[in-house]
Amino acid sequence: MEVLDLRQIVAAESQYEGKSVTIQGWVRNHRKQKQIGFIEFFDGTVFATMQIVYDENVADFEKVQGIRNGSAITATGNLVKGRNGSLEMMAQSIVLEGDSPEDYPLQPKRHSLEFLRDIAYLRPRTRLFQAVFRVRSVAAQAVHNYFQSRGYVYVHTPLITANDGEGAGNTFTVTAAAPGTCVKPEDDFFGKPTSLAVTGQLEGETFALAYKRIYTFGPTFRAENSNTKTHAAEFWMIEPEICFCDLQQLMDIEEDFLKCVVREVLEKAMPELEFLQGYAKSNLIEKLTTLLDSHVAKVTHAEAIRILREAPKQFEHEAKPGEDIFKEHEKYLTEEYFKSPVFVYDWPKDIKAFYMYQNEDGETVGGVDLLVPGSGELMGGSQREHRYERLCQRMDELHISKEQMSWYVNLRRFGGCVHSGFGMGFERLVMYLTDIENIRDVLPYPRTPGNCDF
């Protein structure tokens, strides 16, 4: 008999009602009575579960009664409407495929997130993480769908690099030296200092200037010794680069991109979103739906500072001209003042990266952050400095070697043009889409200070 996935059954319940089918998966919970039993069954192909009901007429009744939570099974039986209106199976046979011990950690109760992080290899079996990682999967495909449908080329940029694109340090050194030994960079594997990449942007620009529109979507690394809810040592970044695109056009693309991804997640992962909304006791679905209909405000950094300084409330941190803004400021701008997502652009050049377009005022650069209600900063981007002399001048001011980055500088000499791009941490997007507060709970295997297990 053909084995069916729950995904197939849920998609065509009327087709399978009254028929005998075979399913394979795992036992989430097994409730046993003297002459009857109820198994909550899942197979991971869809968020929904199925109740399997059996009685003394099932083959090997006593063996079936001994099946424990977490076990893998094959079940065959007739599908009928249950009391809740969904199909359930009246089992004819239930075969144990893989046993599970009495001390299986995932018993039917609500476990703490901290407990589940310690058994990260098992937490995808829980309903919470079935939902989180399904949304993550749908969102990842939505990212690709957006760019591929608009003619972007997908580029795999290096994970090992000799440059620190952000200029912020906090990189992991790459070396072939044995642990506990020292070797000069010139004698090491690559003959120069190398590290794990913190961004694929700079290499991405080289391909954008050949294909017009490209995007990267891959892992990046940051050796920042931080244990906050939003920091991880390994995370994924989405970084498109677009030629013949200025800052204003970039903001339009960012808005369109985010709304398209959110729309696809709402269309394809509603059962998961409904569960996550109940888990977090939030207005998750309303938040995402409202985003689709919202007008995104635009404000310069200077205007944002003025708004914050004139706000009728006291902030813990003072908003100062020429300085970054804090989480509480982002919350006020998005949730109280504009009541919508906000683009903050034209940032002070002294707190932004060397590659951003230098505005004519000599004080600001064409950078932009997208702030959204409930999460704060979600994307950061800029128009890139395409003028050879201005880029060289800025690199000299910051003591960045033009020789070591001659390939990047030469892009401005060899057919350079106005171009822009943005970066978005994928995990930050997934946190926004799920209302999960800690980055450790949207990463399959989080890498944080002191933690590189499983």
C-alpha positions in Angstrom: 0.0 0.0 0.0 1.2 3.5 -0.8 2.5 5.5 2.1 1.0 9.0 2.3 2.3 12.1 4.0 0.0 14.1 6.3 0.6 17.0 3.9 -1.2 15.0 1.2 -4.1 14.0 3.4 -4.6 17.5 4.8 -4.6 19.0 1.3 -7.3 16.7 0.1 -9.3 15.4 3.1 -12.5 14.7 1.1 -10.5 12.5 -1.2 -9.2 10.3 1.6 -12.2 10.2 4.0 -13.4 6.6 4.4 -10.3 5.1 2.7 -7.6 2.9 4.2 -4.2 4.5 4.1 -0.7 4.0 5.6 1.3 6.8 7.3 4.7 6.9 8.8 6.1 9.3 11.4 6.4 9.7 15.2 4.4 9.6 18.4 4.1 12.9 20.1 1.8 11.6 22.8 0.3 8.2 23.6 -2.7 8.0 25.9 -3.6 4.4 26.9 -6.7 2.9 28.4 -7.6 -0.7 29.2 -9.2 -1.5 25.8 -8.4 1.5 23.7 -5.6 4.0 23.0 -5.0 7.4 21.3 -1.8 8.4 19.6 -1.0 12.0 18.6 0.9 11.4 15.4 3.0 13.8 13.4 5.3 13.3 10.4 6.8 16.8 9.9 5.4 17.3 6.4 2.7 19.7 7.7 2.1 21.4 11.0 -1.1 19.5 11.7 -1.1 16.3 13.6 -3.4 13.3 13.3 -5.1 11.3 16.1 -4.7 7.5 15.7 -7.3 5.5 17.5 -6.9 1.8 18.2 -8.7 -0.9 20.1 -8.3 -4.6 20.9 -8.9 -5.4 17.3 -5.6 -3.9 16.2 -2.9 -6.4 15.4 -0.6 -7.1 18.5 -2.7 -4.9 20.8 -0.3 -5.4 23.8 2.7 -4.4 21.7 1.0 -1.3 20.5 0.1 -0.4 24.1 3.8 -0.5 24.9 4.8 2.1 22.2 6.3 5.1 24.0 6.4 8.8 23.2 9.0 9.7 20.6 8.9 6.3 18.8 8.8 6.0 15.0 5.8 4.0 13.7 4.0 2.9 10.6 0.2 2.9 11.0 -2.5 1.6 8.6 -6.2 2.2 9.0 -9.4 3.9 7.8 -9.7 7.7 7.9 -12.9 9.0 9.4 -14.1 12.4 10.7 -13.2 13.0 14.3 -15.2 15.1 16.8 -13.1 18.2 15.9 -14.0 17.8 12.2 -10.6 16.7 11.1 -9.7 13.2 9.8 -8.5 10.7 12.3 -7.3 7.1 11.8 -9.1 4.0 13.1 -6.0 1.8 13.1 -5.9 -1.7 11.8 -2.1 -2.1 12.5 0.6 0.0 14.2 4.1 -1.2 13.7 7.0 0.1 15.8 9.8 1.2 13.5 12.1 2.8 16.1 11.7 2.5 19.9 12.1 5.4 22.4 13.0 5.0 26.1 10.9 5.9 29.1 13.3 8.9 29.8 12.6 10.5 26.4 13.0 14.2 27.2 10.0 15.5 25.3 7.1 14.4 27.4 3.6 16.1 26.9 4.1 19.3 28.8 5.3 22.8 28.1 9.1 22.9 28.3 11.1 26.0 28.9 13.1 27.4 26.0 16.3 27.2 28.1 15.6 23.4 28.6 15.0 22.9 24.9 18.2 24.8 23.9 20.1 22.1 25.9 18.6 19.4 23.6 18.7 21.3 20.4 18.9 18.1 18.4 15.4 17.2 19.7 13.6 20.5 19.8 12.5 20.4 16.1 10.0 17.7 17.2 8.1 20.1 19.5 5.1 22.0 18.2 6.8 25.3 18.9 9.9 24.6 16.8 7.9 22.8 14.2 6.3 26.1 13.7 9.4 28.3 13.9 11.5 26.3 11.5 8.7 25.9 9.1 8.3 29.7 9.0 12.0 30.0 8.6 11.9 27.6 5.6 9.0 29.4 3.9 10.7 32.8 4.5 13.9 31.5 3.0 12.2 30.4 -0.1 10.2 33.6 -0.3 13.6 35.5 -0.3 14.7 33.5 -3.3 11.4 33.8 -5.0 11.5 37.6 -4.7 14.9 38.1 -6.2 14.8 35.3 -8.8 11.4 36.6 -10.2 13.0 40.0 -10.7 16.1 39.0 -12.5 18.7 39.0 -9.7 21.6 36.6 -9.9 22.3 34.5 -6.8 26.0 34.8 -5.8 27.9 32.7 -3.3 30.4 35.1 -1.7 33.5 33.8 0.2 33.2 32.7 3.8 37.0 33.1 4.2 38.2 36.6 3.5 41.2 38.9 3.9 39.0 42.0 4.4 36.7 43.2 7.2 33.9 44.7 5.2 32.2 46.5 8.0 35.5 47.8 9.5 34.2 46.8 12.9 36.7 44.1 13.8 35.2 41.2 15.9 36.2 38.6 13.4 37.1 35.0 13.8 40.7 34.3 12.6 41.2 31.5 10.1 44.5 29.6 10.5 46.0 26.3 9.5 48.2 26.3 12.6 47.8 23.5 15.1 46.0 24.5 18.4 48.4 26.0 20.8 51.0 27.0 18.2 51.8 30.4 16.7 52.6 31.1 13.1 53.3 34.3 11.3 50.5 35.4 8.9 52.9 35.2 5.9 53.8 31.6 6.8 50.2 30.6 7.3 47.9 28.8 4.8 46.9 32.0 2.8 50.1 34.0 3.4 48.2 36.8 5.0 45.8 37.5 7.9 42.4 35.9 7.1 39.1 35.6 8.9 35.5 34.3 8.6 33.4 36.8 6.6 31.2 39.3 8.4 29.5 40.3 5.2 29.4 39.3 1.5 28.7 42.9 0.4 32.0 43.9 -1.0 32.5 40.8 -3.2 28.8 41.1 -4.1 29.5 44.5 -5.6 31.9 43.0 -8.1 29.2 40.8 -9.5 26.6 43.6 -9.4 28.8 45.5 -11.7 28.6 42.6 -14.2 25.0 41.4 -13.8 23.3 44.7 -12.7 21.3 43.0 -9.9 22.6 40.3 -7.6 21.9 39.0 -4.1 23.8 36.9 -1.6 22.1 34.8 1.0 24.4 32.8 3.3 26.2 32.5 6.6 28.3 35.2 8.2 30.3 35.3 11.4 30.8 37.9 14.1 33.2 37.2 17.1 31.4 39.6 19.4 31.4 38.4 23.0 27.8 39.3 23.7 25.0 37.2 25.2 22.1 39.4 24.4 18.9 38.1 22.8 19.9 39.5 19.4 23.5 38.4 19.0 24.9 35.2 17.7 28.4 34.2 16.4 27.0 32.6 13.2 24.0 33.9 11.4 22.6 34.3 7.9 22.6 37.5 5.8 20.6 38.6 2.8 22.5 41.2 0.8 21.3 42.4 -2.6 23.3 44.9 -4.7 21.7 46.9 -7.5 23.4 49.0 -10.2 21.9 52.3 -11.5 20.1 52.6 -8.2 20.2 55.5 -5.8 19.2 55.8 -2.2 15.6 56.7 -2.9 15.2 53.8 -5.3 16.8 51.5 -2.8 14.2 52.4 -0.1 11.4 51.5 -2.6 13.1 48.1 -3.2 13.5 47.4 0.5 9.8 48.1 1.2 8.7 46.0 -1.7 11.0 43.1 -0.7 9.8 43.0 2.9 6.1 43.2 2.0 6.5 40.4 -0.6 8.2 38.1 1.9 5.7 38.8 4.6 2.8 38.2 2.2 4.2 34.8 1.1 4.6 33.7 4.7 1.1 34.7 5.5 -0.2 32.8 2.5 1.9 29.6 3.1 2.3 29.3 6.9 -0.9 30.5 8.5 -1.3 27.4 10.8 2.2 28.0 12.1 1.5 31.7 12.6 -1.7 31.0 14.4 0.1 28.7 16.8 3.0 31.1 17.3 0.5 34.0 18.0 -1.1 31.9 20.7 2.2 30.8 22.2 3.5 34.4 22.4 0.1 35.8 23.4 0.6 38.5 20.8 -1.1 40.1 17.8 1.4 38.6 15.4 -0.9 38.1 12.4 -2.4 41.5 12.8 1.1 43.0 13.0 2.1 41.3 9.7 -1.2 42.1 8.0 -1.0 45.7 9.0 2.6 45.9 7.6 1.3 45.0 4.1 -1.2 47.9 4.1 1.1 50.4 5.8 2.8 53.5 4.4 6.5 53.5 5.3 7.5 56.9 6.6 10.8 58.5 5.6 12.8 60.8 7.8 16.4 62.0 7.9 18.6 61.1 10.9 18.7 64.8 11.8 14.9 65.0 11.7 14.6 61.8 13.7 16.9 63.3 16.4 14.8 66.5 16.5 11.6 64.4 16.9 13.1 62.4 19.7 14.5 65.5 21.5 11.1 67.2 21.3 9.2 64.0 22.4 6.8 64.5 25.4 8.5 61.6 27.2 11.7 60.9 29.0 14.1 58.4 27.4 16.7 56.5 29.3 19.3 57.5 26.7 19.4 61.0 25.3 19.1 61.3 21.6 22.1 63.3 20.3 22.9 64.8 16.9 25.7 62.9 15.2 25.1 59.7 17.3 23.3 56.4 16.9 19.8 56.0 18.2 18.8 53.4 20.8 16.1 50.7 20.8 13.8 52.9 22.9 14.1 55.6 20.2 13.3 53.1 17.4 10.2 52.0 19.4 9.0 55.6 19.9 9.4 56.5 16.2 7.6 53.4 14.9 5.0 52.7 17.5 4.1 56.2 18.9 5.1 59.0 16.5 4.7 57.6 13.0 2.7 54.5 14.0 4.2 52.7 11.0 7.6 51.4 9.7 10.1 54.2 9.2 13.1 54.7 7.0 15.8 56.8 8.7 18.3 58.0 6.1 21.3 60.4 5.7 23.2 59.3 8.7 26.3 61.0 10.2 29.3 59.7 8.3 31.4 59.2 11.4 29.3 56.3 12.6 28.8 54.6 9.3 31.0 52.4 7.0 33.6 53.8 4.6 31.9 52.6 1.5 28.7 54.8 1.9 28.0 57.6 -0.5 29.2 60.9 0.9 26.6 63.6 0.8 27.5 67.2 -0.3 27.0 68.6 3.2 30.3 66.8 4.1 28.7 65.6 7.4 26.3 62.8 6.3 26.3 59.7 4.1 23.6 58.1 2.0 22.8 55.3 4.5 19.4 54.1 5.5 17.9 51.9 8.3 14.4 50.5 8.1 12.7 50.4 11.5 9.5 48.4 12.0 7.0 48.3 14.9 7.7 45.6 17.4 11.3 44.9 16.3 13.2 48.1 15.6 15.9 48.0 13.0 15.3 45.3 10.4 17.5 46.3 7.4 20.4 48.5 6.9 21.6 49.8 3.5 23.2 52.6 1.6 24.0 54.1 -1.7 27.6 53.0 -2.3 30.3 55.6 -2.9 30.9 55.2 -6.6 33.3 58.2 -7.1 36.9 57.0 -7.2 38.5 60.1 -5.6 35.9 60.4 -2.8 36.3 56.7 -1.9 40.1 57.0 -1.9 39.8 60.1 0.3 37.5 58.4 2.8 39.7 55.3 3.0 42.8 57.5 3.7 40.9 59.3 6.4 40.1 56.0 8.1 43.6 54.5 7.4 42.1 51.7 5.3 44.7 50.3 2.8 43.8 51.0 -0.8 46.5 48.6 -1.9 45.0 45.7 0.0 41.6 46.6 -1.4 42.7 47.6 -4.9 40.2 45.3 -6.4 37.4 47.1 -4.7 38.7 50.6 -5.5 39.2 49.7 -9.1 35.5 48.9 -9.5 35.2 52.7 -9.5 37.7 53.1 -12.3 36.5 50.3 -14.6 33.0 51.3 -15.6 31.7 52.2 -12.2 28.2 53.6 -11.8 25.7 54.6 -9.1 24.8 51.5 -7.1 23.2 50.7 -3.8 22.4 47.7 -1.6 21.1 46.6 1.8 21.7 43.9 4.3 19.2 42.1 6.5 20.0 39.5 9.1 17.8 36.5 8.2 17.3 35.5 11.9 16.2 39.0 12.7 13.5 38.6 10.0 12.5 35.3 11.4 12.2 36.8 14.9 9.9 39.4 13.4 7.8 36.8 11.6 7.4 34.6 14.6 7.4 36.9 17.6 10.2 34.8 19.1 12.3 37.1 21.2 15.7 35.3 21.4 17.8 34.7 18.3 18.9 31.4 19.8 15.4 30.1 19.2 15.2 30.8 15.5 18.6 29.3 14.7 18.7 25.5 14.3 22.0 25.3 16.2 22.9 28.6 17.8 26.5 29.5 18.1 27.0 31.9 21.0 29.9 32.6 23.4 30.8 29.4 25.2 28.3 27.3 23.1 29.2 25.3 20.0 27.6 22.0 20.8 25.4 19.5 18.8 
